Amino acid sequence: MPKETKQKLVISATVKTTEEAKKLLDDLEVLKNEYKLNISLSVGTLLIA
């Protein structure tokens, strides 16, 4: 059986509204469940203007 390889994919996203943020989180949850992914989120920059 071939050895399982893991890949790290880094995605950057910018959202402007809470609705966009919720949609992004919902989409990530679907991907997580469908492909059995480990997803971690971090906020690099939070700009409130």
TORTORMI-594933 format. One record per residue (C-alpha): residue number from 1; residue in one letter; y, x, z. Coordinates in steps of 0.001 Angstrom, whole numbers, plus 500000, padded with zeros to 6 digits. Example, Ala and Ser with C-alpha at 12.3 -4.5 7.8 and 13.67 -1.06 7.14 Angstrom:
PT  pos  code      py      px      pz
PT    1     a  495500  512300  507800
PT    2     s  498940  513670  507140
% end
This chain:
PT  pos  code      py      px      pz
PT    1     m  500000  500000  500000
PT    2     p  503404  501483  499050
PT    3     k  505732  502450  501850
PT    4     e  508465  499919  502471
PT    5     t  511919  501304  501814
PT    6     k  515076  500035  503430
PT    7     q  518437  500003  501767
PT    8     k  521823  499568  503364
PT    9     l  524298  497517  501404
PT   10     v  527911  497511  502545
PT   11     i  530049  494646  501361
PT   12     s  533754  494244  501971
PT   13     a  535327  490809  501857
PT   14     t  538824  489528  502421
PT   15     v  539408  485960  503484
PT   16     k  542781  484286  503834
PT   17     t  541882  481078  505648
PT   18     t  539458  479988  508320
PT   19     e  537826  477748  505702
PT   20     e  537117  480787  503516
PT   21     a  535747  482665  506525
PT   22     k  533442  479765  507402
PT   23     k  532193  479547  503797
PT   24     l  531487  483293  503770
PT   25     l  529565  483073  507048
PT   26     d  527583  480083  505767
PT   27     d  526695  481971  502567
PT   28     l  525594  485016  504577
PT   29     e  523416  482809  506780
PT   30     v  521689  481384  503677
PT   31     l  521030  484902  502343
PT   32     k  519801  486028  505754
PT   33     n  517294  483194  505966
PT   34     e  516193  483251  502325
PT   35     y  515588  486991  502077
PT   36     k  514837  487727  505752
PT   37     l  517747  490141  506010
PT   38     n  519266  491802  509025
PT   39     i  522971  491120  508745
PT   40     s  525610  492493  511053
PT   41     l  529297  491782  510794
PT   42     s  532220  493830  511929
PT   43     v  535919  493303  511553
PT   44     g  537728  496402  510371
PT   45     t  541188  494927  509981
PT   46     l  542574  491667  511232
PT   47     l  546027  490876  509911
PT   48     i  547775  487768  511111
PT   49     a  551030  487099  509292
% end
